[in-house]
Amino acid sequence: MKIINSPNDEQLAASLKRPSINTEQLENVINDIFTNVSEQGDQAIVNYTKQFDSVDLASLEVSGETIKNAGNQLSESLKSAIQIAYQNIKTFHDAQVMNDLSVITTEGVECFQRTSAIESVGLYIPGGTAPLFSTVLMLGIPASIAGCENVILCSPPQSNGEIHPATIYTANLCGISQIYRVGGSQAIAAMTIGTESIPKVNKLFGPGNQYVTAAKQKAQKYGLAIDLPAGPSEVLVYADETAQPSFVAADLLSQAEHGVDSQVVLVASNEKVATETVNHVITQTASLPRKEVIKQCLQNSVALIIEDKNKAFDFINNYAPEHFIIASNHSDQYIPLIKNAGSVFLGNYSPESAGDYASGTNHTLPTSGYAKSYSGTNLDAFVKKITFQKLSKKGIQNLGDTIMTMAREEQLEAHARAVEIRLNNL
């Protein structure tokens, strides 16, 4: 992890870049997968699972008996931790429920809004390098609160042909019973197109690698909505003179262990904090089980020393990090400077892993700079807001001239006459 002191504009621009991928090659792979799933259905899923996961599947769907017994394979301490996290996440997302609203905009004109759940949603739960059962909580809980009728969950099988029991247990806790042993972009294709076993959905949710992200973008061409572009994980830490370098290093490493294409960035207010943090990164890496992954990730990572806090936050907002940690005893004073971030962690005792698991906020967040225009996943992502209007005789009389004047200026005479015929009837 290299240190750059007082970076110039060129160095800052270079630091904004995420690890590049060959998009043309990626698109060709995704196109082939979607074509084969469309033509061959379940058989294509079985073939891809054998090719990518080295697993021969007898069936795609997880049985009710397997779902029921999943908890027997977990320790009581893990089940207790999942249940605590479940309650905190549910509490935070319950608070996001919005009441329907009704407004009289003009005498005789009532406009109102009702919330309606998306009927069928597909949840993708990564499980390649590690089983991310925590993501089930982040997606399953708001889907349940929203009232989605059909919730489909896909996750890649382990070498034994089964989804990790923690993923199944957590899905059952969230009331999800349609669970399928399929991962990667073929899972996205299956939920987009539909197969003999896997239903087509209306909206896709969940993070994943570059193939999953590309597949979700492909799904949009089939008329499906997606939650957000969620690619390789990333964290940016802003550390001032009150930061604890050992804490900062641990936070950087907690993201670096996700994968070789993850990215971690440190923005330090002085050289001492940056140097001590990088030294702790080196020391802590040596004792971590995923150190080889971490070392590759750190090759794409950088520590910037920017003394001017306004310049520092200009860079941070331009980077628009997925996870943003403010390592400071005075973190609240920096809040007004934040414009773009997926989720923010304030103070020296707020590790990013708290949001990943159990604080209550959602960890499915926009990456690759998309935090400039996307929010992280929340309850609203699982619902539609339908607007209504009701005009009385008095209402059409009060608003009629306004509508007709505007319609005729836009040369849409039929629009105007739809009002005029009613006014003439009165």
C-alpha positions, 0 to 999 in steps of 0.5 A: 500500500503506497503512501502519497504525500500532498498528491497533485491533481494527476495523482488524485485522478489516478487514485479515483480509478477502480481496478479495470476489467475487460468489459468486451470480454465480460459482455460476450460471456454474459450474452452467451450465458443468457442465450443458453439459459433462455434456450436450455433452461434448467439444463443450462444452469446444471451445466454452468454449475458443473463448469464454474462450481465443479458440482453436479446438481440433481435438483436446483431447489433446496427442499423444505426438509433441508431448510427446516434442518439447517439450524441443526448444523449451526452453533447456538452462538452463531444462531444467537448472533444472527437473531440479534442482527435480525432484530436490529436490522428489522428495527431500523427498516421498520422505521422506514415505513412511510404512511400513505399521503393525501393532499388537496392541491386545488379545491376539488382536486385531491392527489394521493399516494399509496405504497405497493410492494413489488410482487416478485423479487430475486435475491442474489446471495454471494457464496464464492469465496465466503458464504455471505449469509448476512446479505440474506438479512439485508435483503430478506428483512426489507422484502418481508416488511414491504410485503413482497409476495414472492421472494426467490433466493439464489446462492452458489452451492459449496463443494458438497452440492449444498448451500451453506446452512447459515444462508439457508437458516437465515433465509428461513428466519426471514420467511424465504422458502424458495431457495435455489442452488445456483450462483454467478451470472447464471443465477441472474439469467435464471431469475431474469428469464425464468426456467422450469424450476426458477421463476422469473422476477420483477426486480433483482437484488444483491451484490456480487463480482464483476460477472454478477454486476454485468449480468444485472445490467444485462437483465435491465435490457429484459425489462427488469429493475435492479437495486443498484450496481454493486460490484467489488467491495471498497472502503475509504477511511478519513483519519485525522490526528485523533485516529487510532492507526491500529483501528484504521489498519484493521478497517482497511484490512476488513475490506481487503479480505473480500477479494483481490479486486476490492479496493481500500483507500486511506486519506490521512490528515498528516504523515504520522497517521498515514505511516503508522497505519500502513505499518499496522497494515503490514503487521496485521496482515501477517496473521490473517488467514486470507493474507494472500488475497489481502496482499493482492488487493493492497496492490490496488490501494493507496494512502493519501496525505492531504492536510487541507480537510476541504481538499480531502473531502473534495476528493472523497466526494469525488471518489464516492466510497461504498463504505466511508469511515471517519476515524476521529474523535470529532467525527460529527464536525465532518458530517456537513462536508459529506455529499457522496457515500454509500454508508458512513461510520462515525468515530473511532469505535464504529468499524465498517464490520458493524454495518456489515452485520448487526448495527441495523443499517443495510450493507448492500451499497453502491460501489465504483462511484455510483454513490454519487447517484444511488442510495444503498438498499432500503425499504423503498427499494422493495416498493412502488409509490403509486399516485392517484388523483380525483377531480370533482366537478368543482375541481375540473372547473377550477383547473380546466383552463390551466390544463387546456392552455398548457396542452394547446401550447404543446400542440396536443389538442386532444389533451385539451378537448378531454377537459373541454368536453367535461366543462361543456357538459357542466 
